[in-house]
Amino acid sequence: MLGLEPNFSTIDWLIVAVYLLATVGIGMFVNRYIGGISDYLVAGRSLRSSLGIATMVGSELGLVTVMYAAQTGLTGGFSAMHIGLVACVAMVVIGLTGFVVVPLRELGVMTIPEFYGLRFGPNVRVVGALVLALAGILNMGMFLKAGALFVTALTGLDDPQAVNWVMTSLLVMVLIYTTFGGMVSVVITDYLQFVLLSFGMLLTCGLALNHLGWSQLVETVELVHGEPGVDPLHGEGFGASYIIWMLFSAGICSGAVWPTAVIRACSADSAATVRRLYAFSSIGFLIRFLVPQFLGICALAYFWNHPTAHDQLFTADGKLINDPNLQLQAMPTFLAQILPVGVLGIVGAAMLAAFMSTHDSYLLCWASVLAYDVASPLSGGRLSERGCLALTRLGIVVIGGFLLVWGLWYPLGQNLWDYMAVTGAIYFTGAFAVLVGGIYWKRASRTGAMLALLSGFGAVIGLKPVQDLLGTDIRSEMAGLGTVGLAITLMILGSLLVPDDSSRVFETSTNGTTTPHAEHEPS
């Protein structure tokens, strides 16, 4: 905790407890509205614009997002804010054009692998679903660690066992209301969490700026980071290749390819709602990076000027200590110092709400993919809707148990955001090629799709433990962009060299979507 005693009090604990218990109660209550698998996975396709925007932003603005964005603000200064800007631009473009998401909604699919099966057959669907679930579960692997570091720093629970028990309890609550309520529960609780989180984050930013002052923030960034702290194109900072990688990963793929966002499009009541959902959610995608990054910069300025805690975060020559866990603790430790009693409880509840809102969406997404897109096709259509629903609920619990073990075991040797982008790239690099090719290119074939999906595993070279094993030091964005290029190349070459049978050709409708001939549609 950087040697500082937090202000977290009994009143703050009470505020957090009341909110968390109310959230679980709501999740249990909505179980009565679950009539079938469509209600459970896509909320009966009844999601409208305002609720859809709130739940999409609430889901994507999770505690892990706050933590890794704050870390990028701490380590990159104002330059890190380019991530939110490019994500915002990408979401606007997706909303205006309907790129990928509108065709998926009009096809009536409930998951992305379901589209794979419709377009390329059941084998591609199963393989694509397995790659998606594996990458998604690994991507979630650090959520609990980030939450544990946040709780530790904010509340003063410096006993590792106490923190583990707190995080286990939070995970259990998420499992309960997600397992019983499905997407209906996720949408309702995400909406409440969006409201509380928005209030808490804005209040925190105002108090932080009032405590430090704008000039102190600018001076500290210049002293610690120099020109790279204000110029994202600077060669010693992020650089052009990183910005391109962020445009693709944090922008295009987060909106049009990442399943927890796409499932909102599939849950919408119309294609017009999908377009509005993405266009207006662009503001939320901007804010979800900018606000935590601003708090990370505030933490940088606070500890740089702190008389006793300065040496625990900075080296003798004024550089940040290269310890990801320590860097992640800086922002919540800063909040625990400046926020008054009561406000600290509200902010704590808001952040834990963010923790739960992301977990519910992700757990539901990965579990439903394994049940609906792996188990159901492999059963030859013999798995009933009730059985699929039961498998989804079981999958939520099993994945939750794995995350608890992985999050406490995996050594985080790089920035949390880089870990998230690399593990996500295992899925979305190949999925991007398959979705774009499958929707907009008639000649895309099963072979090309399969090769593109499997090529995503090349992204693991961007993980620090893998690099240590191989004795290499490739920047994460280069590993990601290289994998994107490989996936697109294999999609094209595989489709041209091994085309599908002519009876499997798909027609392209006037809006650009591809639809199979009914008589040749795969089961």
C-alpha positions in Angstrom: 0.0 0.0 0.0 3.0 2.3 -0.5 3.3 2.7 3.2 0.2 4.9 3.6 -2.8 4.3 5.9 -6.1 4.6 4.0 -9.2 6.6 5.2 -11.6 3.6 4.7 -14.0 3.4 7.7 -16.8 1.3 9.0 -19.3 3.7 7.3 -17.6 3.1 4.0 -17.8 -0.7 4.5 -21.5 -0.4 5.3 -22.2 1.5 2.0 -20.3 -1.1 0.0 -22.1 -4.0 1.7 -25.6 -2.6 1.2 -25.0 -2.0 -2.4 -23.5 -5.4 -3.1 -26.4 -7.2 -1.3 -29.0 -5.2 -3.2 -27.3 -6.1 -6.5 -27.4 -9.8 -5.8 -31.0 -9.6 -4.7 -32.0 -7.9 -8.0 -30.1 -10.6 -10.0 -32.0 -13.4 -8.1 -35.4 -11.6 -8.6 -35.2 -11.4 -12.4 -34.8 -15.2 -12.6 -38.6 -15.3 -12.9 -38.4 -13.6 -16.3 -36.2 -16.3 -17.9 -38.4 -18.3 -20.2 -35.8 -19.9 -22.5 -32.4 -19.7 -24.0 -33.1 -16.6 -26.0 -34.2 -14.8 -22.8 -31.1 -16.0 -21.0 -28.5 -15.2 -23.7 -29.8 -12.1 -25.5 -32.6 -10.8 -23.2 -35.3 -11.9 -25.7 -33.9 -9.4 -28.2 -35.7 -6.6 -26.5 -32.8 -4.3 -25.7 -33.5 -0.7 -26.7 -31.2 2.3 -27.2 -30.9 3.9 -23.8 -30.7 0.7 -21.8 -28.4 -0.8 -24.4 -25.9 2.1 -24.2 -25.8 2.0 -20.4 -25.3 -1.7 -20.2 -22.6 -1.7 -22.9 -20.6 1.1 -21.3 -21.3 -0.4 -17.8 -20.0 -3.8 -18.9 -16.9 -2.4 -20.7 -16.0 0.0 -17.9 -15.1 -2.6 -15.4 -12.8 -2.4 -12.4 -10.1 -4.1 -14.5 -10.6 -1.4 -17.1 -10.2 1.3 -14.5 -7.0 -0.4 -13.1 -5.2 -1.0 -16.4 -6.3 2.5 -17.8 -5.0 4.1 -14.6 -1.7 2.2 -15.0 -1.3 3.5 -18.5 -1.9 7.0 -17.3 0.7 6.5 -14.6 3.3 5.0 -16.9 2.5 7.0 -20.1 1.2 10.4 -19.0 -1.2 12.4 -21.2 0.0 10.4 -24.3 -1.9 7.4 -23.0 -5.2 9.2 -23.7 -4.8 8.5 -27.4 -6.2 5.0 -26.6 -9.6 6.4 -25.7 -9.7 8.8 -28.7 -9.0 6.1 -31.3 -11.6 3.8 -29.6 -14.2 6.5 -29.8 -13.5 7.2 -33.5 -13.8 3.5 -34.3 -17.1 3.1 -32.4 -18.6 6.1 -34.3 -17.6 4.6 -37.6 -19.1 1.2 -36.6 -22.3 2.9 -35.6 -22.6 4.9 -38.8 -21.8 2.0 -41.1 -23.1 -0.9 -39.1 -19.8 -2.7 -39.9 -20.2 -6.4 -39.0 -22.6 -5.8 -36.1 -25.7 -5.0 -38.2 -25.3 -8.0 -40.5 -25.0 -10.2 -37.4 -28.1 -8.8 -35.9 -30.1 -9.1 -39.1 -29.0 -12.8 -39.4 -30.6 -13.3 -36.0 -27.6 -15.1 -34.5 -27.1 -15.2 -30.7 -23.3 -15.7 -30.7 -20.4 -15.1 -33.2 -19.6 -18.8 -33.5 -23.2 -19.3 -34.6 -22.4 -17.1 -37.6 -19.4 -19.2 -38.3 -21.6 -22.3 -38.4 -24.1 -20.6 -40.7 -21.5 -19.4 -43.1 -18.8 -22.1 -43.0 -20.4 -25.1 -41.3 -20.4 -26.8 -37.9 -16.7 -27.7 -37.8 -15.6 -24.0 -38.1 -18.3 -23.1 -35.5 -16.9 -25.5 -32.9 -13.2 -24.6 -33.5 -14.0 -20.9 -33.5 -16.0 -21.2 -30.3 -13.1 -23.1 -28.6 -10.6 -20.4 -29.6 -13.0 -17.7 -28.5 -13.7 -19.3 -25.1 -10.0 -20.0 -24.4 -8.9 -16.5 -25.3 -11.7 -14.9 -23.4 -11.2 -16.9 -20.3 -7.4 -16.1 -20.4 -8.3 -12.5 -21.0 -10.3 -12.6 -17.8 -7.5 -14.2 -15.9 -6.2 -11.0 -14.4 -9.6 -9.5 -13.4 -9.4 -11.0 -9.9 -5.8 -9.9 -9.4 -6.7 -6.4 -10.4 -9.6 -6.4 -8.0 -7.5 -7.8 -5.2 -4.9 -5.1 -5.6 -7.7 -2.5 -5.7 -9.3 -3.7 -2.5 -6.0 -4.0 -0.8 -4.9 -0.5 -1.5 -8.3 1.2 -1.0 -9.3 -0.5 2.3 -6.0 -1.3 4.0 -6.6 -5.1 3.9 -2.9 -5.9 3.6 -3.3 -9.5 4.7 -3.2 -11.6 1.5 -5.5 -14.2 2.9 -8.1 -11.5 3.8 -8.0 -10.1 0.3 -8.4 -13.6 -1.2 -11.5 -14.2 0.9 -13.0 -10.8 -0.1 -12.4 -11.5 -3.8 -13.8 -15.0 -3.5 -16.9 -13.6 -1.9 -17.3 -11.0 -4.7 -16.9 -13.7 -7.3 -19.5 -15.9 -5.6 -22.0 -13.0 -5.7 -21.4 -12.5 -9.4 -21.8 -16.2 -10.0 -25.2 -16.3 -8.2 -27.0 -13.5 -10.0 -25.4 -14.3 -13.4 -26.2 -18.0 -13.2 -29.8 -17.4 -12.2 -30.6 -14.3 -14.2 -28.6 -14.6 -17.4 -28.6 -11.6 -19.8 -31.7 -10.1 -18.2 -29.8 -9.9 -14.9 -26.7 -8.6 -16.6 -28.6 -5.8 -18.3 -30.5 -4.6 -15.2 -27.5 -4.7 -12.8 -25.2 -3.2 -15.4 -27.6 -0.3 -15.8 -27.5 0.3 -12.0 -23.8 0.0 -11.9 -23.4 2.4 -14.8 -25.4 5.1 -12.9 -23.4 4.6 -9.7 -20.1 4.3 -11.4 -20.6 7.5 -13.5 -21.5 9.4 -10.4 -18.5 8.0 -8.4 -16.0 8.6 -11.1 -17.0 12.1 -11.9 -17.0 13.0 -8.2 -13.6 11.5 -7.8 -12.1 13.4 -10.7 -13.4 16.7 -9.3 -12.0 16.0 -5.9 -8.6 14.9 -7.3 -8.2 17.9 -9.5 -9.2 20.2 -6.6 -6.6 18.5 -4.4 -3.7 18.7 -6.8 -4.4 21.4 -9.4 -3.9 21.2 -13.1 -0.4 22.8 -13.2 1.0 20.2 -10.8 -0.2 17.4 -13.1 1.4 19.0 -16.2 4.7 19.7 -14.3 4.9 16.1 -13.0 4.3 14.5 -16.3 7.0 16.7 -17.9 9.5 15.8 -15.1 8.9 12.1 -15.1 8.1 11.3 -18.7 9.4 14.2 -20.7 8.2 14.7 -24.3 6.9 11.1 -24.7 4.4 11.9 -21.9 2.6 14.4 -24.0 3.3 13.2 -27.6 2.0 9.7 -28.3 3.9 9.6 -31.6 7.3 10.1 -29.9 9.7 7.3 -30.7 10.6 6.7 -27.1 7.0 6.5 -26.0 4.0 4.7 -27.6 4.9 5.4 -31.2 2.9 5.1 -34.5 2.7 1.3 -34.5 1.2 1.3 -31.0 -1.5 3.8 -32.1 -2.4 1.7 -35.1 -2.6 -1.4 -32.8 -4.9 0.5 -30.4 -7.2 1.6 -33.3 -7.5 -2.0 -34.3 -7.7 -3.7 -30.9 -9.2 -1.1 -28.6 -11.4 0.4 -31.3 -12.5 -1.8 -34.2 -12.3 -5.2 -32.5 -13.6 -4.1 -29.1 -16.7 -2.8 -30.8 -17.3 -5.1 -33.8 -15.6 -8.3 -32.9 -15.4 -8.7 -29.1 -18.3 -10.9 -28.0 -19.4 -9.0 -24.9 -20.0 -5.9 -27.1 -21.5 -7.9 -30.0 -23.9 -9.7 -27.8 -25.5 -6.3 -27.0 -26.0 -5.8 -30.8 -27.6 -9.3 -31.0 -29.8 -8.4 -28.0 -31.1 -5.2 -29.6 -34.7 -4.9 -30.9 -33.7 -3.7 -34.3 -30.8 -2.9 -36.7 -31.5 0.9 -36.2 -31.1 0.4 -32.4 -27.7 -1.3 -33.1 -26.5 1.7 -35.0 -27.6 4.1 -32.3 -26.1 1.9 -29.6 -22.7 2.0 -31.1 -22.7 5.7 -32.2 -23.7 6.9 -28.7 -21.6 4.3 -26.9 -18.5 5.9 -28.5 -18.6 8.6 -25.8 -18.6 5.9 -23.1 -15.6 4.1 -24.8 -13.8 7.4 -24.8 -14.6 8.1 -21.1 -13.7 4.6 -19.9 -10.1 5.3 -20.8 -9.8 9.0 -20.2 -11.2 9.2 -16.7 -9.1 6.3 -15.2 -6.0 7.6 -17.1 -6.6 11.0 -15.6 -6.7 9.4 -12.1 -3.5 7.6 -12.9 -1.8 10.9 -13.8 -3.2 12.3 -10.5 -1.6 9.4 -8.6 1.7 10.1 -10.4 1.7 13.7 -9.3 0.6 12.9 -5.8 3.3 10.4 -5.1 6.0 12.4 -6.9 5.4 15.2 -4.4 4.7 13.1 -1.4 7.5 13.5 1.3 7.6 9.9 2.5 6.0 7.7 -0.3 8.0 9.1 -3.2 10.8 6.6 -2.9 8.5 3.6 -2.9 7.3 4.4 -6.5 10.3 6.1 -8.0 13.9 5.3 -8.5 16.7 7.6 -7.4 17.0 9.1 -10.9 13.2 9.9 -10.9 12.0 7.0 -13.0 9.0 4.8 -12.2 9.8 1.5 -10.6 9.1 -1.2 -13.1 6.8 -3.3 -10.9 3.3 -3.8 -12.5 1.7 -4.8 -9.2 3.1 -1.7 -7.4 2.0 0.5 -10.3 -1.5 -0.9 -10.2 -1.8 -0.1 -6.5 -0.9 3.6 -7.0 -4.3 4.9 -8.1 -6.5 3.2 -5.4 -3.9 4.2 -2.7 -4.1 7.8 -3.9 -7.9 7.7 -3.7 -7.8 6.3 -0.2 -5.7 9.3 0.8 -7.7 12.2 -0.6 -11.4 11.0 -0.4 -13.4 11.7 2.7 -15.3 9.1 4.7 -18.6 8.3 3.0 -17.4 9.4 -0.4 -14.7 6.7 -0.2 -17.5 4.2 0.4 -19.5 5.4 -2.6 -16.4 5.3 -4.8 -15.5 1.9 -3.4 -19.0 0.6 -4.2 -18.9 2.1 -7.7 -15.5 0.4 -8.4 -16.7 -2.9 -7.1 -19.9 -2.4 -9.1 -17.6 -2.1 -12.1 -15.8 -5.3 -11.1 -19.1 -7.2 -11.0 -20.6 -5.7 -14.2 -17.6 -6.9 -16.2 -17.5 -10.3 -14.6 -21.2 -11.0 -15.2 -21.1 -10.2 -18.9 -17.9 -12.1 -19.5 -18.8 -15.2 -17.6 -22.2 -15.4 -19.4 -20.5 -14.9 -22.7 -17.8 -17.6 -22.4 -20.1 -20.1 -20.8 -22.9 -19.7 -23.4 -20.4 -20.1 -26.2 -19.1 -23.4 -24.8 -22.7 -24.7 -24.3 -24.4 -23.2 -27.3 -21.6 -23.4 -29.9 -19.5 -26.4 -28.8 -21.7 -28.8 -26.8 -24.9 -28.3 -28.8 -23.3 -28.9 -32.3 -21.2 -31.8 -31.1 -24.4 -33.5 -29.7 -25.8 -33.5 -33.2 -28.7 -31.4 -32.3 -29.8 -33.7 -29.5 -29.1 -31.2 -26.7 -32.4 -29.7 -25.6 -32.8 -26.0 -24.9 -33.2 -26.8 -21.2 -30.0 -28.8 -21.4 -28.1 -26.0 -23.1 -29.3 -23.6 -20.4 -28.1 -26.0 -17.7 -24.7 -26.3 -19.3 -24.4 -22.6 -19.6 -25.1 -22.2 -15.9 -22.6 -25.0 -15.0 -20.0 -23.3 -17.3 -20.3 -20.0 -15.4 -19.5 -21.7 -12.1 -16.6 -23.8 -13.6 -15.0 -20.8 -15.4 -15.3 -18.7 -12.2 -13.4 -21.4 -10.3 -10.6 -21.4 -12.9 -10.3 -17.6 -12.8 -9.9 -17.7 -9.1 -6.9 -20.0 -9.4 -5.4 -18.4 -12.5 -5.7 -14.8 -11.2 -3.7 -15.7 -8.0 -1.1 -17.9 -9.8 -0.1 -16.2 -13.0 2.9 -13.8 -12.6 2.0 -10.5 -14.2 5.3 -9.4 -15.7 4.0 -6.6 -18.0 1.5 -3.8 -18.1 -2.0 -5.2 -17.4 -3.4 -3.5 -20.6 -0.7 -5.3 -22.7 -1.7 -8.6 -21.2 -5.4 -7.9 -21.9 -4.7 -6.9 -25.5 -2.4 -9.9 -26.2 -4.7 -12.5 -24.8 -7.7 -11.0 -26.5 -5.7 -11.0 -29.8 -5.6 -14.8 -29.7 -9.3 -14.6 -30.6 -10.0 -11.3 -32.3 -7.1 -11.3 -34.9 -8.5 -14.5 -36.5 -12.1 -13.6 -35.8 -11.8 -10.3 -37.6 -10.6 -12.0 -40.8 -13.3 -14.6 -40.6 -16.2 -12.2 -39.9 -15.2 -9.6 -42.5 -14.4 -12.3 -45.1 -17.5 -14.3 -44.2 -19.9 -11.3 -44.4 -18.4 -9.3 -47.2 -16.6 -11.8 -49.5 -18.5 -14.5 -51.4 -15.4 -16.6 -52.0 -14.4 -16.9 -48.3 -14.1 -20.7 -47.6 -14.0 -23.1 -44.7 -10.3 -23.7 -45.1 -9.5 -20.0 -45.1 -11.7 -19.5 -42.0 -10.1 -22.4 -40.1 -6.5 -21.2 -40.9 -7.4 -17.6 -39.9 -8.9 -18.7 -36.5 -5.9 -20.9 -35.6 -3.4 -18.3 -36.6 -4.5 -16.2 -33.6 -2.4 -18.3 -31.3 0.6 -16.5 -32.8 -0.3 -13.6 -30.5 0.9 -15.4 -27.4 4.5 -14.3 -28.3 3.4 -11.0 -26.9 3.1 -12.4 -23.3 6.1 -11.8 -21.0 6.4 -15.4 -19.7 6.4 -16.7 -23.3 9.0 -14.2 -24.3 11.2 -15.2 -21.3 10.8 -18.8 -22.4 11.8 -18.1 -26.0 14.5 -15.5 -25.0 13.0 -12.7 -27.1 11.7 -9.2 -26.5 9.0 -8.4 -29.0 6.8 -5.4 -28.3 3.2 -6.5 -27.7 1.8 -4.3 -30.5 4.2 -5.8 -33.0 3.1 -9.3 -32.0 -0.5 -8.3 -32.4 -0.2 -6.5 -35.7 1.9 -9.4 -37.1 -0.8 -11.8 -36.1 -3.5 -9.7 -37.8 -1.5 -9.7 -41.0 -1.0 -13.5 -40.8 -4.7 -14.1 -40.2 -5.8 -12.0 -43.1 -3.2 -13.6 -45.4 -4.2 -17.1 -44.5 -7.9 -16.3 -44.9 -7.3 -15.1 -48.4 -4.9 -17.8 -49.5 -6.8 -20.6 -47.9 -10.0 -19.5 -49.6 -8.4 -19.1 -53.0 -6.4 -22.3 -52.9 -9.1 -24.5 -51.3 -12.5 -23.0 -52.3 -15.8 -24.4 -51.0 -18.0 -26.5 -53.2 -20.2 -24.4 -55.5 -23.3 -25.6 -53.8 -22.1 -23.8 -50.7 -21.8 -20.3 -52.3 -23.6 -17.6 -50.3 -25.6 -14.8 -51.7 -25.0 -11.2 -50.8 -28.0 -9.1 -50.0 -28.3 -5.4 -50.8 -27.0 -4.3 -47.4 -23.8 -6.3 -47.7 -24.8 -9.3 -45.5 -24.3 -12.9 -46.6 -27.1 -15.4 -46.3 -27.0 -19.1 -47.1 -29.4 -20.7 -49.6 -32.0 -22.4 -47.4 -31.5 -25.8 -49.0 -27.8 -25.8 -48.4 -27.7 -24.2 -44.9 -25.6 -26.3 -42.6 -27.2 -27.7 -39.4 
